[in-house]
Amino acid sequence: MAEQTVYDFTATTIKGEPQSLEAFRGKVLLIVNTASKCGFTPQFEGLQALYADLKDQGLEVLGFPCNQFRNQDPADDQAISEFCSLNYGVDFPMFSKIDVNGPDAHPLFQYLKREARGLLGSEGVKWNFTKFLVNQKGQVVNRYPPTTRPEAIRADIEKLLA
């Protein structure tokens, strides 16, 4: 059996349509669990800047809203989409709200957490804006904590794009 990659997963877009991650084959992916009412919410600006600067070179940023951390994204998908677009000009792909931890965690995040563990080998996502960097072969190459600003990841992304 071939090694599992992110391309083996499907997620629902924020508009409610199924989207196979196979569509992103050959791209560098930055997959992020997001929230609209979090201290890290301004990172949308940095994520959008990375996407705008590097999408033509092969970067895709994929945002997954999550309401598991102190109820910081309670709105429905349409309201989340409008918030991201109006406040941060987000035009990178956003997906339907998911769980990233626990028994109902989305299978993609179950995979990401297994492939790139957090601090001290922990698997669970600790907070909003945890970021997973995926290479063009669909393999997870790094995990960044919420405190890592998007611009701090730029050099790692550019290495993969080179």
N, C-alpha and C positions, 0 to 999 in steps of 0.2 A: 504494500500500500504506500502511495506517495505521502511525503511529509505534508502535514496540514499547513495551510497558509491563510492569510486573511481573505483570499479569493474564494475560500470554501463557504463563506458566510453571506447571508442576505439580511438586509435591514430595511425598515420602512422609512421612506423619506418623510420629511416634515409635512409634506402635502398628502401623505397617506398611501403612497405607491411603493410596492416592493422594489428594492434595488439590490441586485447582486453586486457584491464588491468586486467581482470579476471585471466589471466595467472599468475599474481603476488599475488593471494589470499594466505593469510597466511604469507606473508612477511611484514617486516617493509620497508616502502618506503620513500626515500628522493627525492622529485620531485623539480627540479630546472630549472628555465629559464636561459639559458646560452648565451654567446656571445664570439666570437673569438677575438675581437679587443677592449676589455674593460679593464679598470684598475683592475677589479676583475677577469679577465681571468685566472691569476695564481691559482685561487681557484680550477681549474680543477685538479691540483696536489693533493690538500687536499681531494677532492671528490673521486678521484681514490684511494687514500690511505685508506679512510674509507671503500670503496667498497672492496678493496683487503683484508683488515683486517677482515671485518665483513660479507662478502657475505656467507661464509659457516655457519654462525649462523643465516642467514635469512634476511640480508639487501639487498635491491636493490636500486641503485641510478638511477633515470630516468632523462636524460637531454633533455631539449626542447629548441633548439636554437630559438632566437627571435631577430628581427632586428628593434624593435620599439623604441629603446633608442639610439638616435644620430647615427643611421645607423652603429651600431657596429658589425653586423653580415650580411654583404651584400652578401656573397658568396652563392653558391648553396649547396644543401645537401651533395653532394659528396665531395666538397672542405672542407666543415665544418667537415665532418667525418675524412678526411685525416689529417686536421689540429689537431684535438683533439687526434687522434691516434699517429701521428708523434711527436707532441710537448709535450704531457702529458701522453701518453701510455693509453689513455682512452679505457677501454673495457667494461664499464657498458653500458646498453642500451641507445642509443641516438635516438631521434625521428626527424621527419621532422620539418623544421622551421615553427613556428606558431606565431600568435598574442596572447598576454596575456591580452591586454586591448582593449577597444573599441568594435564597433559593430561586428567585425570579430574575437573576442577573441575565442580561442578554448573552447568548452564546458567544458573540464576538468578544465581549469583555471578559468572559470566562477564559477564552483563549489568550487574549492579550495579557491578562494577569498571570497566567501560567508561564507564558513565554518570557516575560520581563517582570521579575518580582521587585517589590519596593524595598524600602529601608529595612535592614536586618532580615532580608529574605521574606518579608510579609507579602501575601498575595493580594489582600483586599485593597481597593482604592480608598485612600484616606479622606479625600475631599474633592470638591469640584476643581476642574481645570488640571487634572492629572493628564499628562500627555504621553502618547505612545508613538514612537517614530518607526516607520515600516519602510523597508527597502523596496526596490523595483521588482523583487521576486516574491513579495508578499510576506517576508519574514520580519518579525519584530526585532529591531536592533537596539532600542533603548527606551527607557521609561523615565519621565521627568516629573518631579513633584509639582504641586500647584504653585509653589513659590518661585519656580523657574519661569521667568518671563519669556514669551515667545521669541523675542529678539536674541535671547541668550542661546537659542537652539539653532539659529541661522547657520552658523559655521558647520554644524553637524549635518544639516540638510544639504548645504552646498557641496559638502564632501560626497554625499550620496548622489547628487545630481551630476557631479563632474564626470 
